Amino acid sequence: MSKNFPIPEKVIYVCTGSKCKKKGGKDLGKLFRDMIKEMGLKGQVEVVKTDCTDRCDFAPVVCMQPDNAWMPQMNETKAKGAFQEHILQSSPSTK
């Protein structure tokens, strides 16, 4: 009795440790989820909130996989650019 375990093509990790959360980490997670929904990528791209990534001096921190792109001091403008570069440009559904 095995069920399919859905595995997204891409994952956006958003730090929500105390410092990142205070500097907008939680809001970034919502922004990414909204963009995923808007682009019809639900199930292909997933946002995962992480505990502290131990990079507090660079808060808020985001990591996009599978590109292994770590981005410090993320804000809404940078988030939209990173989404375009790491999610949309290499997403099979947008080619």
MOVENSUL-V764650 format. One record per residue. N is the residue number from 1. D_CENTER is the distance of its C-alpha to the mean C-alpha in whole Angstrom. Layout:
n: [N & N]
d_center: [D_CENTER & D_CENTER]
This chain:
n: [1 & 2 & 3 & 4 & 5 & 6 & 7 & 8 & 9 & 10 & 11 & 12 & 13 & 14 & 15 & 16 & 17 & 18 & 19 & 20 & 21 & 22 & 23 & 24 & 25 & 26 & 27 & 28 & 29 & 30 & 31 & 32 & 33 & 34 & 35 & 36 & 37 & 38 & 39 & 40 & 41 & 42 & 43 & 44 & 45 & 46 & 47 & 48 & 49 & 50 & 51 & 52 & 53 & 54 & 55 & 56 & 57 & 58 & 59 & 60 & 61 & 62 & 63 & 64 & 65 & 66 & 67 & 68 & 69 & 70 & 71 & 72 & 73 & 74 & 75 & 76 & 77 & 78 & 79 & 80 & 81 & 82 & 83 & 84 & 85 & 86 & 87 & 88 & 89 & 90 & 91 & 92 & 93 & 94 & 95]
d_center: [32 & 29 & 26 & 23 & 20 & 17 & 15 & 12 & 12 & 9 & 6 & 2 & 5 & 6 & 9 & 12 & 15 & 18 & 17 & 14 & 14 & 17 & 16 & 13 & 10 & 11 & 11 & 8 & 7 & 10 & 9 & 6 & 8 & 11 & 10 & 10 & 13 & 15 & 14 & 15 & 13 & 13 & 13 & 12 & 8 & 7 & 5 & 7 & 8 & 10 & 14 & 15 & 14 & 17 & 16 & 17 & 19 & 16 & 14 & 12 & 10 & 6 & 6 & 6 & 8 & 11 & 12 & 11 & 10 & 10 & 10 & 13 & 14 & 11 & 12 & 12 & 14 & 12 & 8 & 10 & 12 & 9 & 8 & 12 & 12 & 10 & 9 & 12 & 15 & 15 & 14 & 17 & 18 & 18 & 20]
